[in-house]
Amino acid sequence: MLVLGIGNAMKGDDGLGPLVVTRLIARGEAARAQDNEGNYRPRVVALDCGTTPENYTSVIRRLQPRLLLIVDAAEMGLEPGECRVIPRDRVGSLGLSTHSMPLSLFMSYVDDLVERIVLLGVQPHSMALGVEMSPEVAAAAEDLIDCLVRSGIDGIPVLA
């Protein structure tokens, strides 16, 4: 599995994706892609893509993961901190964090490089520049990591 954390840590809850990646690596649950040499293939590789996931397509091409898991803050009309798997057909209609390329276009571009792409969204409270991450979203990041480690994405509800 390749986890891409997307977002801007200077914009409050938009920093969710990078936080999840940082915590996965710090807890020893994932390796950075640059640690992957030779035959060493960690079970989980995690990358902080900031707001430009398209800059990491060469890593996706090299690793060719079965599952590409994209983690991002997403305006879904839920309570802050609620997490959902976002169906592919809903990606273009939601308010996702600031990116230089729409996630729907990025997902289409890398579709042939992976077996499965899943977008995990967490409802933000605030994505204003210079604000701290909300306690609800920070707690959701920890819960999300625990869920991924225990049972993968199967324990996360799908956005209706």
C-alpha positions in Angstrom: 0.0 0.0 0.0 1.2 3.5 -0.9 -0.3 6.3 1.3 -0.3 9.8 -0.1 -0.9 12.5 2.4 -2.2 15.6 0.7 -2.6 19.1 2.1 -1.0 22.2 3.5 0.1 22.0 7.2 0.0 25.8 7.4 -3.8 25.8 6.8 -5.2 24.2 9.9 -7.1 21.0 9.2 -5.8 20.9 5.6 -2.6 19.5 7.2 -4.4 16.2 7.9 -2.8 14.2 5.1 0.8 15.2 5.9 0.1 14.6 9.6 -1.1 11.0 8.9 2.0 10.3 6.9 4.3 11.7 9.5 2.6 9.7 12.3 2.6 6.5 10.3 6.4 6.8 9.7 7.1 7.9 13.3 5.1 4.9 14.7 7.1 2.5 12.4 4.0 1.5 10.5 5.3 2.9 7.2 8.6 3.6 5.4 9.4 6.6 3.2 9.6 5.8 -0.5 13.3 6.7 -0.6 14.0 3.9 1.9 12.9 1.4 -0.7 16.0 0.0 -2.2 16.6 -3.3 -4.1 14.3 -6.1 -3.0 13.2 -4.4 0.2 9.5 -3.7 -0.2 7.9 -2.4 2.9 4.2 -3.3 3.5 3.3 0.4 3.6 5.1 3.3 2.0 3.9 6.8 3.0 4.6 10.1 1.3 3.8 13.7 2.3 2.8 15.2 -1.1 1.9 18.6 0.1 -0.5 20.2 -2.4 1.2 18.6 -5.5 0.5 14.8 -5.6 1.2 14.9 -9.3 4.9 15.4 -8.5 5.0 11.9 -7.1 3.8 10.0 -10.2 7.3 8.6 -10.8 7.3 7.0 -7.4 3.8 5.5 -8.0 5.1 4.2 -11.3 8.2 2.7 -9.7 6.4 1.1 -6.7 3.2 0.1 -8.6 1.3 -0.5 -5.4 -1.8 -2.7 -5.2 -3.6 0.0 -3.2 -3.0 3.7 -3.6 -4.6 5.4 -0.5 -5.0 9.2 -0.8 -5.7 11.0 2.6 -7.0 14.5 2.4 -9.3 17.0 4.2 -12.6 17.1 2.4 -15.7 19.2 2.8 -18.4 16.6 3.0 -21.1 18.3 5.1 -20.2 16.1 8.1 -19.1 16.9 11.6 -15.4 18.0 11.9 -13.2 14.9 12.2 -15.6 12.4 10.6 -13.8 10.2 8.1 -15.3 8.6 5.0 -14.1 6.7 1.9 -15.1 9.0 -1.0 -16.5 7.1 -4.0 -14.7 8.0 -7.2 -17.8 9.4 -8.8 -18.1 11.9 -5.9 -14.5 13.3 -6.0 -15.2 16.2 -8.4 -18.3 17.4 -6.5 -16.6 17.8 -3.0 -14.6 20.7 -1.6 -11.1 19.1 -1.2 -8.1 20.9 0.1 -6.1 23.2 -2.2 -4.3 21.4 -4.9 -2.5 22.5 -8.0 -4.3 19.7 -9.9 -7.9 18.4 -9.2 -7.7 15.1 -7.4 -10.2 13.6 -9.9 -7.7 14.3 -12.8 -4.7 13.0 -10.7 -6.6 9.8 -9.9 -7.4 9.3 -13.6 -3.8 9.9 -14.6 -2.4 7.2 -12.2 -5.2 4.8 -12.6 -3.3 2.4 -14.9 -0.3 2.3 -12.4 -2.2 0.7 -9.5 -4.8 -1.9 -8.9 -7.0 0.2 -6.7 -7.2 3.9 -5.7 -9.1 4.9 -2.5 -9.6 8.5 -1.4 -10.1 8.9 2.4 -11.5 12.2 3.4 -11.8 13.8 6.8 -14.2 16.6 7.4 -12.3 19.8 8.4 -13.3 22.4 10.9 -11.2 25.2 9.5 -8.6 25.4 6.7 -7.7 29.0 7.2 -4.1 30.1 6.8 -2.2 30.2 10.0 -4.6 28.4 12.3 -3.8 25.3 14.3 -5.3 22.0 13.4 -8.6 21.5 15.2 -8.7 18.9 18.1 -11.4 16.9 16.2 -9.2 16.5 13.1 -6.1 15.8 15.1 -7.9 13.0 16.9 -9.4 11.7 13.6 -5.8 11.4 12.3 -4.8 9.2 15.2 -8.0 7.1 14.9 -7.5 6.8 11.1 -3.9 5.5 11.7 -5.1 3.0 14.3 -7.9 1.8 11.9 -5.4 1.4 9.0 -3.0 -0.6 11.1 -5.7 -2.8 12.6 -8.0 -3.5 9.7 -7.1 -1.4 6.7 -9.7 0.7 5.0 -12.5 -1.9 5.5 -13.5 -0.3 8.8 -14.1 3.1 7.3 -17.6 4.0 6.2 -18.3 5.1 2.6 -19.7 8.6 2.0 -23.3 8.2 1.0 
